[in-house]
Amino acid sequence: MINLKKELIIFLILFVVTSLVVHLSAWMTNPMFHMKALFSHAMPYHPVLYVFLIYIVILVLRVILSLILKLFRK
């Protein structure tokens, strides 16, 4: 259960950071208009899809790094 919480926190942090980086100008100029536009977008799933793909890449890198570290510890 702790691992699930940890992974969920990592995913949410990635989601927030990615949304801020990609749409920084929209968040800085008019955040309320941008928030309203998020809910009326034609493809509301695409940010989650992009973040999920980034998360998978990071997860694979973490697993590879973990395996490499295990090799050197034994």
Biopython code that builds the backbone (N, CA, C, O; Angstrom):
import numpy as np
from Bio.PDB.StructureBuilder import StructureBuilder

atoms = [
    (1, "MET", "N", (0.814, -1.197, 0.000)),
    (1, "MET", "CA", (0.000, 0.000, 0.000)),
    (1, "MET", "C", (0.856, 1.259, 0.000)),
    (1, "MET", "O", (0.505, 2.265, -0.617)),
    (2, "ILE", "N", (1.986, 1.188, 0.703)),
    (2, "ILE", "CA", (2.882, 2.337, 0.752)),
    (2, "ILE", "C", (3.457, 2.614, -0.628)),
    (2, "ILE", "O", (3.600, 3.771, -1.024)),
    (3, "ASN", "N", (3.789, 1.546, -1.369)),
    (3, "ASN", "CA", (4.328, 1.731, -2.710)),
    (3, "ASN", "C", (3.297, 2.365, -3.637)),
    (3, "ASN", "O", (3.645, 3.187, -4.485)),
    (4, "LEU", "N", (2.049, 1.992, -3.483)),
    (4, "LEU", "CA", (0.991, 2.573, -4.307)),
    (4, "LEU", "C", (0.858, 4.061, -4.025)),
    (4, "LEU", "O", (0.705, 4.857, -4.952)),
    (5, "LYS", "N", (0.916, 4.445, -2.756)),
    (5, "LYS", "CA", (0.860, 5.864, -2.403)),
    (5, "LYS", "C", (2.045, 6.619, -2.988)),
    (5, "LYS", "O", (1.898, 7.718, -3.522)),
    (6, "LYS", "N", (3.222, 6.010, -2.877)),
    (6, "LYS", "CA", (4.437, 6.632, -3.396)),
    (6, "LYS", "C", (4.330, 6.838, -4.908)),
    (6, "LYS", "O", (4.665, 7.910, -5.413)),
    (7, "GLU", "N", (3.869, 5.827, -5.622)),
    (7, "GLU", "CA", (3.754, 5.923, -7.074)),
    (7, "GLU", "C", (2.673, 6.921, -7.482)),
    (7, "GLU", "O", (2.823, 7.631, -8.476)),
    (8, "LEU", "N", (1.601, 6.974, -6.727)),
    (8, "LEU", "CA", (0.544, 7.943, -7.007)),
    (8, "LEU", "C", (1.035, 9.374, -6.784)),
    (8, "LEU", "O", (0.710, 10.269, -7.564)),
    (9, "ILE", "N", (1.807, 9.591, -5.734)),
    (9, "ILE", "CA", (2.378, 10.914, -5.482)),
    (9, "ILE", "C", (3.339, 11.306, -6.600)),
    (9, "ILE", "O", (3.328, 12.449, -7.055)),
    (10, "ILE", "N", (4.164, 10.369, -7.041)),
    (10, "ILE", "CA", (5.076, 10.643, -8.160)),
    (10, "ILE", "C", (4.291, 11.009, -9.406)),
    (10, "ILE", "O", (4.655, 11.949, -10.112)),
    (11, "PHE", "N", (3.208, 10.273, -9.689)),
    (11, "PHE", "CA", (2.389, 10.538, -10.868)),
    (11, "PHE", "C", (1.747, 11.927, -10.777)),
    (11, "PHE", "O", (1.752, 12.677, -11.753)),
    (12, "LEU", "N", (1.207, 12.262, -9.632)),
    (12, "LEU", "CA", (0.567, 13.572, -9.470)),
    (12, "LEU", "C", (1.567, 14.721, -9.572)),
    (12, "LEU", "O", (1.262, 15.767, -10.146)),
    (13, "ILE", "N", (2.753, 14.527, -9.018)),
    (13, "ILE", "CA", (3.789, 15.561, -9.138)),
    (13, "ILE", "C", (4.183, 15.729, -10.597)),
    (13, "ILE", "O", (4.348, 16.853, -11.071)),
    (14, "LEU", "N", (4.336, 14.624, -11.310)),
    (14, "LEU", "CA", (4.636, 14.698, -12.746)),
    (14, "LEU", "C", (3.526, 15.423, -13.496)),
    (14, "LEU", "O", (3.797, 16.215, -14.398)),
    (15, "PHE", "N", (2.294, 15.156, -13.130)),
    (15, "PHE", "CA", (1.156, 15.788, -13.794)),
    (15, "PHE", "C", (1.180, 17.304, -13.601)),
    (15, "PHE", "O", (0.997, 18.063, -14.553)),
    (16, "VAL", "N", (1.404, 17.727, -12.381)),
    (16, "VAL", "CA", (1.420, 19.167, -12.081)),
    (16, "VAL", "C", (2.612, 19.849, -12.750)),
    (16, "VAL", "O", (2.462, 20.902, -13.369)),
    (17, "VAL", "N", (3.783, 19.253, -12.627)),
    (17, "VAL", "CA", (4.982, 19.854, -13.212)),
    (17, "VAL", "C", (4.861, 19.915, -14.737)),
    (17, "VAL", "O", (5.197, 20.929, -15.348)),
    (18, "THR", "N", (4.387, 18.844, -15.341)),
    (18, "THR", "CA", (4.229, 18.826, -16.800)),
    (18, "THR", "C", (3.223, 19.868, -17.258)),
    (18, "THR", "O", (3.459, 20.560, -18.248)),
    (19, "SER", "N", (2.117, 19.989, -16.561)),
    (19, "SER", "CA", (1.115, 20.979, -16.972)),
    (19, "SER", "C", (1.631, 22.406, -16.811)),
    (19, "SER", "O", (1.336, 23.274, -17.632)),
    (20, "LEU", "N", (2.399, 22.643, -15.756)),
    (20, "LEU", "CA", (2.962, 23.979, -15.575)),
    (20, "LEU", "C", (4.023, 24.302, -16.626)),
    (20, "LEU", "O", (4.078, 25.423, -17.130)),
    (21, "VAL", "N", (4.852, 23.333, -16.952)),
    (21, "VAL", "CA", (5.913, 23.569, -17.932)),
    (21, "VAL", "C", (5.338, 23.772, -19.322)),
    (21, "VAL", "O", (5.757, 24.679, -20.041)),
    (22, "VAL", "N", (4.384, 22.938, -19.708)),
    (22, "VAL", "CA", (3.832, 23.009, -21.065)),
    (22, "VAL", "C", (2.991, 24.265, -21.257)),
    (22, "VAL", "O", (3.045, 24.889, -22.317)),
    (23, "HIS", "N", (2.224, 24.638, -20.257)),
    (23, "HIS", "CA", (1.298, 25.767, -20.391)),
    (23, "HIS", "C", (1.655, 26.916, -19.460)),
    (23, "HIS", "O", (0.768, 27.569, -18.908)),
    (24, "LEU", "N", (2.931, 27.163, -19.285)),
    (24, "LEU", "CA", (3.363, 28.183, -18.337)),
    (24, "LEU", "C", (2.809, 29.567, -18.675)),
    (24, "LEU", "O", (2.382, 30.295, -17.779)),
    (25, "SER", "N", (2.812, 29.934, -19.945)),
    (25, "SER", "CA", (2.322, 31.266, -20.311)),
    (25, "SER", "C", (0.820, 31.398, -20.046)),
    (25, "SER", "O", (0.365, 32.455, -19.609)),
    (26, "ALA", "N", (0.055, 30.353, -20.301)),
    (26, "ALA", "CA", (-1.386, 30.408, -20.046)),
    (26, "ALA", "C", (-1.677, 30.478, -18.550)),
    (26, "ALA", "O", (-2.598, 31.181, -18.134)),
    (27, "TRP", "N", (-0.906, 29.759, -17.737)),
    (27, "TRP", "CA", (-1.111, 29.795, -16.294)),
    (27, "TRP", "C", (-0.722, 31.151, -15.712)),
    (27, "TRP", "O", (-1.324, 31.607, -14.739)),
    (28, "MET", "N", (0.269, 31.788, -16.294)),
    (28, "MET", "CA", (0.734, 33.071, -15.756)),
    (28, "MET", "C", (-0.131, 34.252, -16.200)),
    (28, "MET", "O", (-0.351, 35.176, -15.417)),
    (29, "THR", "N", (-0.620, 34.239, -17.430)),
    (29, "THR", "CA", (-1.379, 35.386, -17.923)),
    (29, "THR", "C", (-2.820, 35.391, -17.420)),
    (29, "THR", "O", (-3.305, 36.415, -16.938)),
    (30, "ASN", "N", (-3.509, 34.248, -17.530)),
    (30, "ASN", "CA", (-4.911, 34.200, -17.131)),
    (30, "ASN", "C", (-5.254, 32.805, -16.629)),
    (30, "ASN", "O", (-5.801, 32.005, -17.389)),
    (31, "PRO", "N", (-4.951, 32.488, -15.382)),
    (31, "PRO", "CA", (-5.149, 31.127, -14.882)),
    (31, "PRO", "C", (-6.615, 30.690, -14.819)),
    (31, "PRO", "O", (-6.909, 29.519, -15.056)),
    (32, "MET", "N", (-7.527, 31.590, -14.511)),
    (32, "MET", "CA", (-8.939, 31.189, -14.423)),
    (32, "MET", "C", (-9.493, 30.823, -15.803)),
    (32, "MET", "O", (-10.238, 29.851, -15.928)),
    (33, "PHE", "N", (-9.144, 31.576, -16.822)),
    (33, "PHE", "CA", (-9.578, 31.248, -18.174)),
    (33, "PHE", "C", (-8.982, 29.913, -18.613)),
    (33, "PHE", "O", (-9.656, 29.114, -19.264)),
    (34, "HIS", "N", (-7.746, 29.676, -18.266)),
    (34, "HIS", "CA", (-7.091, 28.413, -18.626)),
    (34, "HIS", "C", (-7.759, 27.244, -17.902)),
    (34, "HIS", "O", (-7.942, 26.178, -18.490)),
    (35, "MET", "N", (-8.120, 27.431, -16.650)),
    (35, "MET", "CA", (-8.788, 26.370, -15.889)),
    (35, "MET", "C", (-10.139, 26.037, -16.504)),
    (35, "MET", "O", (-10.493, 24.864, -16.622)),
    (36, "LYS", "N", (-10.900, 27.059, -16.898)),
    (36, "LYS", "CA", (-12.193, 26.817, -17.549)),
    (36, "LYS", "C", (-12.003, 26.114, -18.890)),
    (36, "LYS", "O", (-12.802, 25.251, -19.254)),
    (37, "ALA", "N", (-10.965, 26.469, -19.619)),
    (37, "ALA", "CA", (-10.704, 25.852, -20.919)),
    (37, "ALA", "C", (-10.311, 24.390, -20.771)),
    (37, "ALA", "O", (-10.573, 23.594, -21.672)),
    (38, "LEU", "N", (-9.688, 24.016, -19.653)),
    (38, "LEU", "CA", (-9.312, 22.622, -19.440)),
    (38, "LEU", "C", (-10.539, 21.712, -19.386)),
    (38, "LEU", "O", (-10.506, 20.591, -19.893)),
    (39, "PHE", "N", (-11.605, 22.188, -18.779)),
    (39, "PHE", "CA", (-12.788, 21.356, -18.615)),
    (39, "PHE", "C", (-13.656, 21.303, -19.865)),
    (39, "PHE", "O", (-14.513, 20.426, -19.975)),
    (40, "SER", "N", (-13.460, 22.204, -20.795)),
    (40, "SER", "CA", (-14.265, 22.195, -22.011)),
    (40, "SER", "C", (-13.448, 21.785, -23.238)),
    (40, "SER", "O", (-13.872, 22.017, -24.370)),
    (41, "HIS", "N", (-12.303, 21.189, -23.023)),
    (41, "HIS", "CA", (-11.422, 20.782, -24.115)),
    (41, "HIS", "C", (-12.017, 19.587, -24.846)),
    (41, "HIS", "O", (-12.702, 18.762, -24.241)),
    (42, "ALA", "N", (-11.756, 19.496, -26.147)),
    (42, "ALA", "CA", (-12.285, 18.399, -26.963)),
    (42, "ALA", "C", (-11.663, 17.060, -26.586)),
    (42, "ALA", "O", (-12.318, 16.023, -26.689)),
    (43, "MET", "N", (-10.416, 17.071, -26.154)),
    (43, "MET", "CA", (-9.737, 15.841, -25.750)),
    (43, "MET", "C", (-9.259, 15.978, -24.306)),
    (43, "MET", "O", (-8.080, 16.255, -24.088)),
    (44, "PRO", "N", (-10.119, 15.798, -23.325)),
    (44, "PRO", "CA", (-9.703, 16.012, -21.932)),
    (44, "PRO", "C", (-8.750, 14.941, -21.414)),
    (44, "PRO", "O", (-8.116, 15.140, -20.378)),
    (45, "TYR", "N", (-8.632, 13.820, -22.103)),
    (45, "TYR", "CA", (-7.775, 12.746, -21.629)),
    (45, "TYR", "C", (-6.310, 12.932, -22.013)),
    (45, "TYR", "O", (-5.449, 12.273, -21.431)),
    (46, "HIS", "N", (-6.003, 13.784, -22.949)),
    (46, "HIS", "CA", (-4.633, 13.845, -23.470)),
    (46, "HIS", "C", (-3.578, 14.244, -22.450)),
    (46, "HIS", "O", (-2.469, 13.718, -22.539)),
    (47, "PRO", "N", (-3.824, 15.131, -21.485)),
    (47, "PRO", "CA", (-2.767, 15.408, -20.502)),
    (47, "PRO", "C", (-2.429, 14.185, -19.648)),
    (47, "PRO", "O", (-1.263, 13.938, -19.340)),
    (48, "VAL", "N", (-3.442, 13.435, -19.276)),
    (48, "VAL", "CA", (-3.209, 12.238, -18.467)),
    (48, "VAL", "C", (-2.442, 11.203, -19.284)),
    (48, "VAL", "O", (-1.567, 10.518, -18.757)),
    (49, "LEU", "N", (-2.767, 11.090, -20.557)),
    (49, "LEU", "CA", (-2.071, 10.158, -21.431)),
    (49, "LEU", "C", (-0.595, 10.528, -21.556)),
    (49, "LEU", "O", (0.268, 9.656, -21.458)),
    (50, "TYR", "N", (-0.298, 11.787, -21.766)),
    (50, "TYR", "CA", (1.086, 12.236, -21.884)),
    (50, "TYR", "C", (1.851, 12.005, -20.582)),
    (50, "TYR", "O", (2.987, 11.531, -20.602)),
    (51, "VAL", "N", (1.242, 12.333, -19.478)),
    (51, "VAL", "CA", (1.902, 12.150, -18.189)),
    (51, "VAL", "C", (2.109, 10.661, -17.914)),
    (51, "VAL", "O", (3.133, 10.273, -17.351)),
    (52, "PHE", "N", (1.153, 9.830, -18.304)),
    (52, "PHE", "CA", (1.297, 8.387, -18.127)),
    (52, "PHE", "C", (2.482, 7.861, -18.945)),
    (52, "PHE", "O", (3.236, 7.016, -18.462)),
    (53, "LEU", "N", (2.651, 8.344, -20.160)),
    (53, "LEU", "CA", (3.789, 7.923, -20.979)),
    (53, "LEU", "C", (5.113, 8.379, -20.364)),
    (53, "LEU", "O", (6.085, 7.624, -20.358)),
    (54, "ILE", "N", (5.157, 9.591, -19.854)),
    (54, "ILE", "CA", (6.360, 10.085, -19.173)),
    (54, "ILE", "C", (6.629, 9.247, -17.924)),
    (54, "ILE", "O", (7.774, 8.902, -17.632)),
    (55, "TYR", "N", (5.562, 8.925, -17.189)),
    (55, "TYR", "CA", (5.693, 8.118, -15.977)),
    (55, "TYR", "C", (6.255, 6.731, -16.304)),
    (55, "TYR", "O", (7.106, 6.221, -15.575)),
    (56, "ILE", "N", (5.787, 6.126, -17.382)),
    (56, "ILE", "CA", (6.278, 4.800, -17.781)),
    (56, "ILE", "C", (7.766, 4.859, -18.101)),
    (56, "ILE", "O", (8.520, 3.968, -17.707)),
    (57, "VAL", "N", (8.195, 5.895, -18.808)),
    (57, "VAL", "CA", (9.615, 6.044, -19.131)),
    (57, "VAL", "C", (10.437, 6.177, -17.846)),
    (57, "VAL", "O", (11.471, 5.527, -17.697)),
    (58, "ILE", "N", (9.979, 7.010, -16.933)),
    (58, "ILE", "CA", (10.694, 7.198, -15.663)),
    (58, "ILE", "C", (10.691, 5.907, -14.853)),
    (58, "ILE", "O", (11.692, 5.575, -14.218)),
    (59, "LEU", "N", (9.585, 5.180, -14.868)),
    (59, "LEU", "CA", (9.503, 3.917, -14.143)),
    (59, "LEU", "C", (10.492, 2.899, -14.702)),
    (59, "LEU", "O", (11.158, 2.200, -13.938)),
    (60, "VAL", "N", (10.593, 2.810, -16.007)),
    (60, "VAL", "CA", (11.550, 1.883, -16.622)),
    (60, "VAL", "C", (12.973, 2.271, -16.234)),
    (60, "VAL", "O", (13.786, 1.405, -15.910)),
    (61, "LEU", "N", (13.277, 3.560, -16.266)),
    (61, "LEU", "CA", (14.614, 4.012, -15.862)),
    (61, "LEU", "C", (14.894, 3.704, -14.394)),
    (61, "LEU", "O", (16.013, 3.325, -14.046)),
    (62, "ARG", "N", (13.903, 3.861, -13.540)),
    (62, "ARG", "CA", (14.069, 3.551, -12.117)),
    (62, "ARG", "C", (14.320, 2.063, -11.899)),
    (62, "ARG", "O", (15.150, 1.686, -11.072)),
    (63, "VAL", "N", (13.606, 1.220, -12.639)),
    (63, "VAL", "CA", (13.785, -0.231, -12.506)),
    (63, "VAL", "C", (15.177, -0.634, -12.989)),
    (63, "VAL", "O", (15.852, -1.435, -12.341)),
    (64, "ILE", "N", (15.609, -0.080, -14.126)),
    (64, "ILE", "CA", (16.947, -0.397, -14.637)),
    (64, "ILE", "C", (18.019, 0.050, -13.653)),
    (64, "ILE", "O", (18.966, -0.689, -13.382)),
    (65, "LEU", "N", (17.871, 1.253, -13.121)),
    (65, "LEU", "CA", (18.835, 1.745, -12.139)),
    (65, "LEU", "C", (18.844, 0.873, -10.883)),
    (65, "LEU", "O", (19.907, 0.596, -10.326)),
    (66, "SER", "N", (17.686, 0.450, -10.445)),
    (66, "SER", "CA", (17.593, -0.422, -9.281)),
    (66, "SER", "C", (18.297, -1.755, -9.531)),
    (66, "SER", "O", (18.995, -2.261, -8.652)),
    (67, "LEU", "N", (18.121, -2.321, -10.711)),
    (67, "LEU", "CA", (18.782, -3.589, -11.037)),
    (67, "LEU", "C", (20.299, -3.422, -11.102)),
    (67, "LEU", "O", (21.041, -4.294, -10.649)),
    (68, "ILE", "N", (20.750, -2.323, -11.654)),
    (68, "ILE", "CA", (22.192, -2.062, -11.726)),
    (68, "ILE", "C", (22.770, -1.908, -10.324)),
    (68, "ILE", "O", (23.839, -2.442, -10.029)),
    (69, "LEU", "N", (22.069, -1.182, -9.463)),
    (69, "LEU", "CA", (22.547, -1.002, -8.092)),
    (69, "LEU", "C", (22.574, -2.314, -7.327)),
    (69, "LEU", "O", (23.468, -2.529, -6.508)),
    (70, "LYS", "N", (21.611, -3.198, -7.576)),
    (70, "LYS", "CA", (21.604, -4.509, -6.916)),
    (70, "LYS", "C", (22.813, -5.343, -7.345)),
    (70, "LYS", "O", (23.360, -6.098, -6.542)),
    (71, "LEU", "N", (23.221, -5.213, -8.574)),
    (71, "LEU", "CA", (24.385, -5.959, -9.066)),
    (71, "LEU", "C", (25.657, -5.550, -8.321)),
    (71, "LEU", "O", (26.490, -6.397, -8.000)),
    (72, "PHE", "N", (25.803, -4.275, -8.052)),
    (72, "PHE", "CA", (27.000, -3.784, -7.389)),
    (72, "PHE", "C", (26.971, -3.972, -5.880)),
    (72, "PHE", "O", (28.021, -3.966, -5.237)),
    (73, "ARG", "N", (25.809, -4.134, -5.317)),
    (73, "ARG", "CA", (25.713, -4.307, -3.860)),
    (73, "ARG", "C", (26.060, -5.719, -3.424)),
    (73, "ARG", "O", (26.503, -5.921, -2.293)),
    (74, "LYS", "N", (25.872, -6.684, -4.282)),
    (74, "LYS", "CA", (26.144, -8.077, -3.897)),
    (74, "LYS", "C", (27.543, -8.409, -4.198)),
    (74, "LYS", "O", (27.978, -9.534, -3.951)),
]
sb = StructureBuilder()
sb.init_structure("model")
sb.init_model(0)
sb.init_chain("A")
sb.init_seg("    ")
for serial, (resi, resn, name, xyz) in enumerate(atoms, 1):
    if name == "N":
        sb.init_residue(resn, " ", resi, " ")
    sb.init_atom(name, np.array(xyz, "f"), 0.0, 1.0, " ", f" {name:<3s}", serial, name[0])
structure = sb.get_structure()
